[in-house]
Amino acid sequence: MAKKPLRIALAHEYLTRRGGAERVLHRIAGLYPETPIYTLLKNDKIAKEDFKGHTVYGSFLEKFPGFLRRRVKYLSPFCPTAAESIDLSKYDVVISSSNSFIKGVVTKPQTLHITYCHAPTNFAWDVFHDYVHDQKKGPLMSFGIKFLAHYIRQWDRQAADRVDYYIANSKLTQKRIKKFYRKDSQVIYPPVDTKRFKPQKKHDNYFLIVSQLTPYKRIDIAIQAFNRLNLPLVIVGDGADRKRLEKMAGDNVTFTGFLPDEEVVKYYENCRGFIFAGSDDFGIAPVEAMAAGKPVLALREGGALETIIEGETGEFFDSPIVELLADGVRRLIENEANYDAKKISKHASQFSQERFDKEFQKFVGSKIQQDLQ
């Protein structure tokens, strides 16, 4: 008698934007066609366009007023309950793509739950004090945020135990999972579509940033540095911090807003170098820049340490200080003749989508065979 096919479901925090985590989910969804996707909050356009063939279900958070749904951070007190309210009882395997709440879904004891972890809930753990500072609220609001974070930390630690196996998106995330959740994990780097780029030695005169415009990306430091250097900087992306950044930017800085992927590729291929001023758990954008054969200047922190080879595929600056970033740009220019576009692109190819597919399916398949068959 033939075995019944396994019932698999995918889960992700929010499908309200197109960021790095959503690109990873898109790739995972392609490996498991027609599987349903559960999320706390969704944008119907993104769900229909990016996840064709998959039915996407939201949580009760979708019944909240629009002004709250557009400001996800204000929904944080309700997110633990929203995650736990999702009914996954009919599935044999749940694969969650998580950087905060969705790993806390409740499954049956016999259900296998694997989480691809983009980061432990950073705003509640290692970047908590930076997060509070960035909110720039009064004492009463700051106390409220700290109280809420304490509650979320307690919940998050308990929710982490509901996951059977963790996949980390970098060695840095692996260390954080071990520290905060006391769990082992396997590193599988995110999929980067490296094949859509053609390495270019020639370039225009501008430097490039491709990013969400949020405070933790530290784009303000890059703008101040380029104002001093009086060099052209193009910033692709949008976000809540855009107005503040535009006010401090000189005439040498251009904001494009969000652009279609094919236009972003052209910006990558024609730029002089790529600037990555913040710290990320992995950082897909620097790898995309390297796939286009461009050197990257990055903060010496986070996932950039795992993807950039100093002096060969880019340079580092040691602290998020304007003067140090400006000095890094000067070093990038001085070393310009020594960068080999083809070698940089070849280095980036190790983070390809095909490599991700193979490693991810192998890991999930081994756990299914071990636990369910």
BAZALUM-832089 format. One record per residue (C-alpha): residue number from 1; x, y, z; residue in one letter. Coordinates in steps of 0.001 Angstrom, whole numbers, plus 500000, padded with zeros to 6 digits. Example, Ala and Ser with C-alpha at 12.3 -4.5 7.8 and 13.67 -1.06 7.14 Angstrom:
BEGIN
n,x,y,z,res
1,512300,495500,507800,A .
2,513670,498940,507140,S .
END
This chain:
BEGIN
n,x,y,z,res
1,500000,500000,500000,M .
2,501418,503373,498938,A .
3,502226,505864,501641,K .
4,500073,508962,501851,K .
5,501952,512070,500695,P .
6,503103,514312,503501,L .
7,501003,517410,504132,R .
8,503384,520390,504244,I .
9,502683,524008,505213,A .
10,504902,527092,505124,L .
11,504761,529985,507589,A .
12,506256,533490,507561,H .
13,505831,536571,509796,E .
14,504585,539198,507356,Y .
15,503998,539285,503620,L .
16,503656,543059,503496,T .
17,506880,543974,501648,R .
18,509560,542508,499408,R .
19,512683,542174,501529,G .
20,515453,539621,501880,G .
21,513433,537281,504091,A .
22,510574,537310,501595,E .
23,512990,536396,498804,R .
24,514083,533394,500840,V .
25,510459,532360,501428,L .
26,509801,532702,497706,H .
27,512632,530272,496990,R .
28,511433,527811,499648,I .
29,507894,528005,498250,A .
30,509282,527081,494825,G .
31,510708,523888,496316,L .
32,507295,522883,497671,Y .
33,504722,523816,494986,P .
34,501107,524472,495950,E .
35,501800,524266,499677,T .
36,499708,526724,501704,P .
37,501442,529684,503340,I .
38,500377,531044,506737,Y .
39,501334,534542,507810,T .
40,500399,537053,510486,L .
41,499689,539815,507985,L .
42,499697,539919,504199,K .
43,499554,542316,501294,N .
44,497153,540735,498808,D .
45,499075,542047,495794,K .
46,502378,540582,496991,I .
47,500708,537308,497935,A .
48,499091,536908,494504,K .
49,502018,538098,492383,E .
50,504916,536478,494230,D .
51,503312,533247,495421,F .
52,501211,532040,492523,K .
53,499880,528534,493078,G .
54,500032,528937,496848,H .
55,497042,529820,498999,T .
56,498109,532467,501528,V .
57,496253,532706,504838,Y .
58,496479,535637,507250,G .
59,495722,535816,510984,S .
60,493193,537802,512976,F .
61,495554,540789,512762,L .
62,494078,541445,509318,E .
63,490874,542562,511005,K .
64,492693,545424,512752,F .
65,492323,548992,511399,P .
66,494454,549889,508391,G .
67,496588,552456,510237,F .
68,497720,549698,512614,L .
69,498355,547146,509856,R .
70,500619,549680,508160,R .
71,502638,550070,511384,R .
72,503574,546516,512222,V .
73,505662,547398,515287,K .
74,502506,548586,517069,Y .
75,501014,545119,516622,L .
76,503846,543429,518551,S .
77,501783,542889,521750,P .
78,499268,540864,519719,F .
79,501689,538888,517559,C .
80,502398,536022,520008,P .
81,498669,535295,520287,T .
82,498231,535682,516532,A .
83,500964,533123,515852,A .
84,499524,530666,518354,E .
85,496014,531054,516902,S .
86,497049,529718,513477,I .
87,495626,526224,513040,D .
88,498266,523883,511597,L .
89,496837,520710,513103,S .
90,496281,518957,509768,K .
91,499904,519143,508598,Y .
92,502715,516620,508936,D .
93,505501,519141,508291,V .
94,505639,522882,509006,V .
95,508507,524936,507606,I .
96,508630,528433,509070,S .
97,510704,531356,507816,S .
98,511157,533467,510912,S .
99,512913,536430,512468,N .
100,510485,536897,515354,S .
101,507030,535493,516077,F .
102,506033,532878,513504,I .
103,508293,530168,514945,K .
104,505869,530200,517905,G .
105,503066,528481,515988,V .
106,501546,525571,517884,V .
107,501718,522183,516167,T .
108,500729,518665,517120,K .
109,503361,516521,518876,P .
110,503810,514342,515775,Q .
111,504224,517326,513432,T .
112,507766,518110,512307,L .
113,508550,521844,512646,H .
114,511672,523213,510933,I .
115,512530,526921,511172,T .
116,514749,528827,508772,Y .
117,515899,531530,511181,C .
118,516889,534891,509676,H .
119,517643,536113,513208,A .
120,516482,535498,516755,P .
121,514000,538225,517706,T .
122,516660,540950,517577,N .
123,514647,543863,518960,F .
124,514010,541855,522124,A .
125,517526,540490,522535,W .
126,520934,541691,521326,D .
127,519899,544993,519697,V .
128,517251,545791,522303,F .
129,518943,548904,523757,H .
130,519690,550271,520270,D .
131,516048,549673,519347,Y .
132,514786,551621,522369,V .
133,517162,554482,521594,H .
134,516068,554647,517939,D .
135,512416,555075,518918,Q .
136,513239,558490,520443,K .
137,510169,558547,522677,K .
138,509631,560101,526103,G .
139,510433,558347,529409,P .
140,506932,556882,529780,L .
141,506941,555416,526267,M .
142,510477,554073,526740,S .
143,509345,552318,529919,F .
144,506394,550834,528016,G .
145,508695,549514,525302,I .
146,511027,547965,527890,K .
147,508098,546336,529697,F .
148,506725,544930,526443,L .
149,510168,543628,525432,A .
150,510455,541796,528754,H .
151,507151,540033,528061,Y .
152,508199,539214,524483,I .
153,511554,537817,525654,R .
154,509794,535433,528018,Q .
155,507373,534313,525320,W .
156,510101,534098,522673,D .
157,512266,531819,524783,R .
158,509351,529441,525367,Q .
159,508274,529593,521722,A .
160,511779,528671,520597,A .
161,511356,525259,522228,D .
162,508434,524456,519907,R .
163,510805,524169,516950,V .
164,512278,520743,516259,D .
165,515181,521855,514057,Y .
166,516755,525201,513247,Y .
167,518475,526344,510089,I .
168,520548,529519,510530,A .
169,521136,531970,507680,N .
170,524725,532656,508828,S .
171,527310,531645,511412,K .
172,526433,534808,513319,L .
173,522785,533792,513528,T .
174,523884,530300,514526,Q .
175,525750,531766,517507,K .
176,522745,533872,518499,R .
177,520396,530877,518313,I .
178,522749,529009,520632,K .
179,523068,531940,523041,K .
180,519430,533006,523309,F .
181,517567,529755,522606,Y .
182,520162,527146,523669,R .
183,519547,525320,520383,K .
184,521890,523837,517802,D .
185,521399,524748,514155,S .
186,522840,524155,510704,Q .
187,523993,527081,508567,V .
188,522496,527332,505085,I .
189,523213,530692,503488,Y .
190,520259,532456,501818,P .
191,519721,532065,498064,P .
192,521031,534920,495934,V .
193,520123,535119,492248,D .
194,523735,535591,491196,T .
195,523124,534486,487595,K .
196,521098,537583,486702,R .
197,524226,539753,487012,F .
198,527002,540171,484455,K .
199,530293,541214,486063,P .
200,531326,544634,484790,Q .
201,534795,546169,485026,K .
202,533624,549450,483520,K .
203,531492,551699,485672,H .
204,529863,555072,486036,D .
205,531061,557444,488742,N .
206,528401,556804,491404,Y .
207,528498,554572,494486,F .
208,525409,552573,495383,L .
209,523207,551607,498327,I .
210,520268,549210,497914,V .
211,518330,548981,501151,S .
212,515211,549548,503151,Q .
213,515416,553043,504570,L .
214,515272,552301,508285,T .
215,517512,553654,511089,P .
216,519383,550417,511831,Y .
217,520748,550334,508261,K .
218,522844,553421,509197,R .
219,522396,555055,505825,I .
220,522616,558441,507570,D .
221,526317,557806,508216,I .
222,526896,556999,504545,A .
223,525107,560179,503438,I .
224,527166,562341,505793,Q .
225,530387,560715,504582,A .
226,529528,561230,500924,F .
227,528483,564833,501619,N .
228,532003,565422,502950,R .
229,533658,563574,500073,L .
230,531375,565274,497537,N .
231,531056,562006,495626,L .
232,527856,560837,493906,P .
233,525781,558321,495868,L .
234,522624,556615,494576,V .
235,520230,555144,497156,I .
236,517728,552575,495871,V .
237,514896,551703,498240,G .
238,512291,553277,500441,D .
239,511118,553250,504029,G .
240,510049,555199,507084,A .
241,513415,556950,507401,D .
242,513414,558426,503892,R .
243,512274,561973,504763,K .
244,514923,562345,507472,R .
245,517628,561045,505152,L .
246,516580,563320,502298,E .
247,516838,566368,504550,K .
248,520473,565650,505396,M .
249,521493,564671,501852,A .
250,523444,567019,499603,G .
251,522960,567477,495857,D .
252,525407,564609,495309,N .
253,522922,562081,496756,V .
254,520063,560671,494639,T .
255,517052,558738,495992,F .
256,515280,556498,493472,T .
257,512690,554836,495720,G .
258,511805,551196,495074,F .
259,512591,549996,491549,L .
260,511792,546841,489533,P .
261,514460,544158,489794,D .
262,515672,544632,486223,E .
263,516387,548326,486893,E .
264,518184,547527,490152,V .
265,520422,545092,488273,V .
266,521540,547920,485972,K .
267,522393,550111,488952,Y .
268,524483,547288,490420,Y .
269,526313,546614,487164,E .
270,527126,550278,486480,N .
271,528103,551459,489949,C .
272,531664,552180,491060,R .
273,531269,550339,494366,G .
274,528651,549288,496893,F .
275,528215,550724,500398,I .
276,526862,548615,503279,F .
277,526878,550850,506343,A .
278,524797,548794,508792,G .
279,525119,545383,510400,S .
280,522964,542546,509130,D .
281,522697,538882,510012,D .
282,523633,537959,506454,F .
283,523113,540779,503945,G .
284,521909,539784,500474,I .
285,522577,543157,498829,A .
286,526391,543044,499215,P .
287,526426,539585,497614,V .
288,524322,540892,494722,E .
289,526821,543729,494237,A .
290,529709,541252,494192,M .
291,527821,539096,491681,A .
292,527905,542167,489436,A .
293,531677,542302,489931,G .
294,531617,545345,492208,K .
295,533713,545806,495379,P .
296,531842,546384,498633,V .
297,532655,548669,501547,L .
298,531006,547223,504657,A .
299,530941,547683,508398,L .
300,533192,545083,510018,R .
301,530282,543314,511700,E .
302,527607,540728,511071,G .
303,527183,538568,508013,G .
304,529462,540757,505892,A .
305,532407,539085,507643,L .
306,531281,535802,506081,E .
307,530770,537072,502542,T .
308,533440,539737,501871,I .
309,537182,539081,501487,I .
310,539099,542175,502549,E .
311,541322,543554,499814,G .
312,539897,541147,497203,E .
313,536133,541649,497033,T .
314,535931,544825,499110,G .
315,537006,546663,502228,E .
316,535807,547138,505812,F .
317,535471,550078,508167,F .
318,535644,549326,511868,D .
319,532889,551405,513472,S .
320,529726,553249,512354,P .
321,531459,556634,512375,I .
322,531308,559096,509490,V .
323,535069,559633,509342,E .
324,535810,555885,509246,L .
325,533288,555249,506487,L .
326,534739,558156,504483,A .
327,538229,556708,504935,D .
328,536903,553349,503742,G .
329,535616,554955,500551,V .
330,539043,556460,499943,R .
331,540664,553022,500381,R .
332,538099,551505,498033,L .
333,539069,554061,495389,I .
334,542808,553621,495978,E .
335,542512,549841,495538,N .
336,540180,550140,492541,E .
337,542690,548968,489947,A .
338,543406,545795,491930,N .
339,539833,544480,492024,Y .
340,539063,541776,489479,D .
341,535373,541876,488497,A .
342,535299,538239,487366,K .
343,536980,536979,490554,K .
344,534576,539019,492691,I .
345,531618,537590,490793,S .
346,532959,534040,491080,K .
347,533278,534489,494840,H .
348,529618,535575,495032,A .
349,528483,532504,493078,S .
350,528968,530276,496127,Q .
351,525799,531883,497561,F .
352,523670,530916,494557,S .
353,520056,529804,494493,Q .
354,521023,526365,493192,E .
355,523348,525784,496146,R .
356,520546,526824,498530,F .
357,518023,524476,496898,D .
358,520349,521502,497214,K .
359,521325,522145,500841,E .
360,517821,523028,502000,F .
361,516125,520012,500427,Q .
362,518835,517704,501735,K .
363,518380,519008,505293,F .
364,514572,518857,505266,V .
365,514578,515445,503576,G .
366,516949,514002,506165,S .
367,514775,515224,509056,K .
368,511608,513863,507459,I .
369,513276,510473,506978,Q .
370,514615,510555,510526,Q .
371,511443,511662,512305,D .
372,508465,510684,510152,L .
373,509396,507600,508121,Q .
END
